[in-house]
Amino acid sequence: MKEFFVLVNGELLPVSTASLLIGDLSVQRGYGIFDFFKTLGGRPVFLDAHLDRFFHSAARMRLEPGKSREELKEMIATLQHRNDLPDSGIRLTLTGGYSPDGFAPATPNLVITQQPLASIPVPELTKTIRLVSYPHRRQLPDVKTIDYLMAIWLQPHMLERGGEDILYHSDGSITECPRSNFFVVTAGDILVTPVRDVLRGITRGKVLELARGRFAVEERDIALDELRTAKEAFVTSTGRHILPVSQVDDVVIGGPGPASRWLSEALYRAYVE
Amino acid sequence: MKEFFVLVNGELLPVSTASLLIGDLSVQRGYGIFDFFKTLGGRPVFLDAHLDRFFHSAARMRLEPGKSREELKEMIATLQHRNDLPDSGIRLTLTGGYSPDGFAPATPNLVITQQPLASIPVPELTKTIRLVSYPHRRQLPDVKTIDYLMAIWLQPHMLERGGEDILYHSDGSITECPRSNFFVVTAGDILVTPVRDVLRGITRGKVLELARGRFAVEERDIALDELRTAKEAFVTSTGRHILPVSQVDDVVIGGPGPASRWLSEALYRAYVE
């Protein structure tokens, strides 16, 4: 199998040897942020939006990336050139660095990895997903931290209930999935997505942008009870694009509806253009 | 400066070269547990209690240490022999390992580090600490995870308010500090420590053990309001032993009182015996 290269603090290394010292604050204290985007035919998709969020996450966690937007773009291009993977996923991780006292953030370590894309986006909605709800609010929900402790820990809970992903809720309101945003189409044909205590997904933002003008759109809390009358529901993420929700716990929502289909096609066009 | 050795999956390495591949689930997803104990004059203090908790944390996070208690003790002895550091802090970290999909836990990586002890325990209470309260509940509070995201993120908030540590509370009840347990002596001379949503600290357990018979002891929720009438308050941890709390936010509690002093001396004897 071909081995891919990664960048660790600007140094190109085969992924099988790329490492961080054990004193890194991600290993010691789980402290770091990341972002993840796709390349299609060698072209990074929505790169500026992802870099905006990367800088936002870093600033909120008081981690200094030490690179400008243009420098990051050059590093990404270097990695793309070395790996020759036209369709890929690229992840930028910024950790708390080698902290002398094992607690206070130091100069961050910047790791950029690239891997083949598991699935090329298609406009058709061919799959659905079953969600299992769980009361939890992510720590610093507006920040794309590396903290997936609860998401990983909940996997057996989810599988026992026949779920394929978790849907967090907090104080009776739906927030998000661990790695996706959540949308419903209400009985009154309004496209709604939560806005409090959620990560501002790049795909979420694109879907909202595409939806405005075509649908009535609201960004607000969604009560768990609202699922019972929802016409459609879907999740969005860089990996999943738009993925219809068939069921949440015992509430059957059904397959994709017209709004999901229209948005999926519109998003696909935005991706490939 | 003398360089210390560490054990990475059983291999003795100088700390300056000891690393984990970037695919480790601590770097990717902040998923891991640890424990930390002291050695005094080469003797590990309360080692079995720490190993009990290490195995508990690992089991709760579904991480298989791959080593028995005796094997861990042998590894610790090997490290102690190599480093020749009679008074030290030893940390065992168990991470989610090299996950093929970057999400599901794999064979864990086990890292054991040793460093010189910053402070040798003394029976006298020579310092106090000011706490700043903050509403937060640790994720999986009974598990010693590597998740210190909020604790690190809150440092500037704490410093702006003149604090030296954070005191978490949840639904109006005090729980714990990020790395210490919390005790008060009430107006009615009862020693109280929270029992819900807290890490079962090894020092906490020892203090409770020593206190029983000598003081009225309760393990229960402590309302934030109760601080206003508290006679004494202190925090406990492996690093701090018993450290009196002088102030929480604007509530002045004052210096150490008779219960803190008695317990500090009793704990010191338990340490050195």
Interface residues (C-beta under 8 A of the other chain):
Chain A: V6 V8 V15 S16 T17 A18 S19 L20 L21 I22 G23 D24 L25 S26 V27 Q28 R29 G30 Y31 G32 M61 R62 T93 T95 G96 F103 A104 P105 V111 T113 Q139 L140 T145 I146 D147 Y148 L149 M150 A151 I152 W153 Q155 P156
Chain B: V6 V8 V15 S16 T17 A18 S19 L20 L21 I22 G23 D24 L25 S26 V27 Q28 R29 G30 Y31 G32 M61 R62 T93 T95 G96 F103 A104 P105 V111 T113 Q139 L140 T145 I146 D147 Y148 L149 M150 A151 I152 W153 Q155 P156
